[in-house]
Amino acid sequence: MAKKLPYRAVTASGNQFEFEFPLHPDTASSVHVHNLLDVLLGTLDRELRHVPGVSNGDVLQALAMLLAVRTRILPGREEMLAGLSRELLESALAAAVSEPPGNLPPEQPREVH
């Protein structure tokens, strides 16, 4: 059975999202993955508070570029690492997500950071 990483994200508006991320079979430490996710999201939230008006599209583009940079600077075969990054991203985007009752509707504007 594939291992999962449960993760709760809470927006500035108070909305909660419960994720069940599938972990890659070769994951060395789910604790490290969870801690890195906390640190990266926390850093992003802090930075976005200081730069008003950053669009969600700009944030997503920067995150995509971050993944590309990190993938390219790792030692190994470029095509293998790019394939692994694509696989991990697709798996994360397909993760099960639930929203507890009380969240704002998706079409209603809300603060994310």
Buried (B, 14 or more C-beta within 10 A) or exposed (E): EEEBBEBEBEBEEEBBBEBEBBBEEEEEEBEEBBEEBEEEEEEBEEEBEEEEEEEEEEBEEEEEEEBEEEBEEEEEEEEEBBEBBEEBEEBEEEEEEEEEEEBBEEEEEBEBB
